[in-house]
Amino acid sequence: MKRKKNEIFTGRKSLQYRGNKCLNCEQPLDTSDIYCPYCSQLNSNKQLSAVDFFGEFINSIVVYDSRLRNTLKDLLFRPGIITRNYVNGQYLKYANPFRFFLSVSIIYFLLSGFINIFQADSENETANLKTADTNTFSLDSLAQNFSSTNSQASRFSDSINKQQQGAPTKQLTDKELDSMSFIKSYFKRFVLYNDFYRTHKIKNAHAALDSLNHRNTSFNRWVYSKNITVEKIRENPPAFVNYILAKIPFFLFFFTPFFALFFWLIYSRKKYTYVEHMVFIFHIFSFIFLGMLISLIPDLILKTQVLVGILFMLIGPFYFYKALRNFYRQDRLLTLIKFVFLNIVFGIGLSFSAIIFVAMSAAFY
């Protein structure tokens, strides 16, 4: 990169600080080279000052801002075109698809969680005000009804406990459990440990396994510890739901390669690679989260889910069809057939994956 005669650089770009070798990749350079042609690092030997540091920081924000602007504009209004431009080599024009997907999804869940906390506080305050306005007669009646119901529930619970004590769960040995298939063995072991836990309320896995005469292995301790997990979920279901929701971006990330396999198969005649199909899917997921993020505040103000419903029922399917049409460039009928097939595959695959995901989340909760 040659310098114009009337072009004068100052700071780290000044001619006096340029070297004959790139400090990053050690590529030989000329003093006329402002940047390394191989790694794009600035050709400068000047020590980094505070002015230089913050100047480069501001410059990186401006560059990323242009990428963000292009990504938002094309992602929202040019379905499929953004993916086609990206895989055709326009990498610097757009944000990285995977990083953008993670950023948008995480921002959505953080904002959604904050709103849920705010709504919960408001509902608690409203409930407290209504409780304060209730007259004494109503409170006494409620207390009497609750006392009566609680007494009935207590008698019912005692009856159930007596029935359970009359017909205890069969105590299976380790040898009997090991003779079964893995899934059946795990299920029987968990039921046995859960019955023992509910009966004796022993949280210590070592003591429980010793009472059951089962081997004190790490697997047996882990299975028994899931009783505490079940108890936590029963006591506070919203906390478990929030725990799962926070991991949805990573769940979709691991689900994407499976879904991309079907794109690769039904579009096998196209020139796109498997990874480029994944880029397309990340852009679709990013649009969904971006749409949910945009509709979050209006739906909160209107106290409804109309915009999210429109997004998933109308805008989302139409966007997916247009993205397939623009990216893969096939005729309308063929695109429509593949659109229906991919939606069926996506629905079935997502359902099975969600079951596995929830089960694994509960296992490590």
Secondary structure, DSSP 4 states (H G I P E B T S, - for coil): -PPPTT----GGGSGGG--SB-TTT--B--TT-SB-TTT--B---PPP-HHHHHHHHHHHHHHHHHHHHHHHHHHHHSTTHHHHHHHTT-TTTS--HHHHHHHHHHHHHHHHHHHHHHHHHHHHHHHHHHHHHS-HHHHHHHHHHHHHHHHHHHHHHHHHHHHHHHSPPP---HHHHHTS-HHHHHHHHHHHHHHHHHHH----HHHHHHHHT----HHHHHHHHHHHHHHHHHH-HHHHHHHHHTTHHHHHHHHHHHHHHHHHHHTTTSS--HHHHHHHHHHHHHHHHHHHHHHHHHHHHHTS-HHHHHIIIIIHHHHHHHHHHHHH---HHHHHHHHHHHHHHHHHHHHHHHHHHHHHHHHT-
